[in-house]
Each structure stands twice: as structure tokens, then as C-alpha cells.
Amino acid sequence: MRAMVTGAAGFVGRHLIHFLLEHTSLEIVATIYRRHPQPPYNSARVQLEQLDLRDEAAVTEITARWRPDFIFHLAGQSYVPVSWQHPWPTFDQNVHTQINLFRAIMANGLQTRILVVGSGEEYGAIRPEDLPIHEEVPLRPVSPYAVSKVAQDLLGWQYYRSHGVHAVRVRPFNHIGPGQNEMFVASSFAKQVAMIEAGLQPPVLRHGNLEAVRDFTDVRDTVRAYWLVLNQGRPGDVYNVGRGKPVRIRHLLDLFLELSQVTIRTEPDPARMRPSDIPTIICDPGKLQQATGWQPQIPLKQTLSDILNAWRAQIRGPGVSSHTL
């Protein structure tokens, strides 16, 4: 059997492919947008394909050639602040690409199971009575990114209902881990700590809103949930993916300061504040757990240590021990 992973060179894509290599016997077609000087996966089971998912003819051709049993659609624009500056490219990268995959499945007469990856950001303007957030909570998106994810999510339902495409929808909450872009809060903290330890920046860590409460899950637990739900979830249905534990951003920062090898002071940075920020987001993962038996396995502090060690290794060089991919 064969799986196609879009966005294979991205943060989640790399972790998912490593999971599939370790825990399944699938052949994997890994699509990337830009050519890599070296293949990012050292396995004969991974076939690398350069593909612009906005090119419908190219998507149809590659899907016909490989005829995947599973598609994990992870490609897209994933950073909320970028969507405020570039809303239309965000829709182009998130919605257009997914429609092309749906149409390719239909054009080629495939029975492919496709994972539609939305976001916990879809819930948006959460009210206290909505917590913890279950799948029936109304969607009130407050950023262009979140609206693009609502569109992806509902298109998954529509293509299942109208055309019988085996789409399973997920709404992942904050997922973090080694290798994540520094634009995201945990990786930003970790990189700054590693830079300070290496003497490459003054001992001041800059941060945004520390009072926001979020639900953080290790990306390695998240990709395991993706595999389970695509196999065991009901087509057309939607599942939250998250730990279900509230964590204040201030606590996340305090844990990184505990892990630091030097003394660091902190300063707020207005540039890191969002135009619209939801105070508290907590996931109710009960539906996912009931359907698949999934439970998070990696403790938060272990995740943060792994993120920090990955940045230490990248900044200081290969002599530093690191838990990476």
C-alpha cells in the first residue's frame, strides 16, 4: 500500500514520514514544492516528487501515476500572523491545493482516504461556556488563516457528502516539537535560549502575550493521531486533536528558563502581539480517543527539552547531544 504526504519537507510532514517509516510498511510518496539539494529521507521506501499543488493538471497526473491509498495533506501556509499580511496567498496555498487533490481523486476514480487538516484556530472567539472545546462548538474564526482552515474543513465534508470522497477531518490544536519554525512560540523561546547560551545574543528573551492559555501536544503524538484517525475515523466526520491540558504561555516560558544553562531576563515585544488573540483555548479530545484509543504519550517538559536541544545542536554544531527526528 502507498501513502502520499504533501508538504513532506515541512515540520509536521517530516515527523509523519518518520512515523510511517517506523510503524508501517507503506511506500511513501513525499511531495515538496522546492527541489532539495539532498533527499531529506534516507529510505528506499520514500519517493520524492517536486510538485506545485496549485497546478491541477500536475496534481491529477501524479495522483494517477502513484494511485495512493492514503493522502495526508499537510502542505499550506500555517502561520496566523502571516495570514493578516497575506490573506489571499494563504487561501491559495490552503484551499486551492486541497480542491485540486479532491478533484484528482475523483478524476482518477480512486478510493483514496484523505486527511483534511484544519486547525483548532477554526473555533476562534471562544466563550467560557465552550471550554473545553468539543467538535460541536460553533466556528467563529478571527483570522484569515482560521477562515482558510474552516474552508478546508467544510470542503472535506462537502466532497464526502456530494462525491463520496473518503475524507476524514481533523482540527489539531497547538502541536510543537523539534524542527519547528522559530515563528511559533515554543520554538521561538527555545532558539532564543540556545542563542543566549552560545553567546550570540544578549541575555534577554523577547516575548509576546504571556497570559494566553493554550493546549500543547507533541508533534510526534499528533502524527500518530493522524494515522489512527485516517484508519479508524468515520469518513466525513471531524475530530479534535490535542492533549486536553491548559498551559499558560508564561508557564511555557518558565519551563524553558529552567532548562537554560544561563541566567536570562525577559522583555515584552509589541511586534510579537497578535491583532486578535483568544485568551483561552483548551481541546476536548474525547471523540478522537473514543474512536481510536489515542492518548498523548510525551510529557510537555520532555517536548520542550527536545526542542531546545535541537536548537542547541543547530546553533553550536554537531558536538552537542540532541534528541532530533
HELIX and SHEET records of a PDB file:
HELIX    1   1 PHE A   11  HIS A   23  1                                  13    
HELIX    2   2 GLU A   56  TRP A   66  1                                  11    
HELIX    3   3 VAL A   80  GLN A   85  1                                   6    
HELIX    4   4 PRO A   87  PHE A   91  1                                   5    
HELIX    5   5 ASP A   92  HIS A   96  3                                   5    
HELIX    6   6 THR A   97  ALA A  107  1                                  11    
HELIX    7   7 GLY A  120  TYR A  123  5                                   4    
HELIX    8   8 PRO A  128  ASP A  130  5                                   3    
HELIX    9   9 PRO A  144  HIS A  163  1                                  20    
HELIX   10  10 VAL A  185  GLU A  197  1                                  13    
HELIX   11  11 VAL A  219  GLN A  232  1                                  14    
HELIX   12  12 ILE A  249  LEU A  259  1                                  11    
HELIX   13  13 PRO A  270  ARG A  272  5                                   3    
HELIX   14  14 GLY A  286  THR A  292  1                                   7    
HELIX   15  15 LEU A  300  ARG A  316  1                                  17    
SHEET    1   A 7 VAL A  46  GLN A  50  0                                        
SHEET    2   A 7 GLU A  27  ILE A  32  1                                        
SHEET    3   A 7 ARG A   2  THR A   6  1                                        
SHEET    4   A 7 PHE A  70  HIS A  73  1                                        
SHEET    5   A 7 ARG A 113  VAL A 117  1                                        
SHEET    6   A 7 HIS A 166  PRO A 172  1                                        
SHEET    7   A 7 VAL A 238  VAL A 241  1                                        
SHEET    1   B 2 HIS A 175  ILE A 176  0                                        
SHEET    2   B 2 THR A 217  ASP A 218  1                                        
SHEET    1   C 2 VAL A 204  HIS A 207  0                                        
SHEET    2   C 2 ARG A 265  PRO A 268  1                                        
SHEET    1   D 2 VAL A 213  ARG A 214  0                                        
SHEET    2   D 2 VAL A 247  ARG A 248 -1                                        
END                                                                             
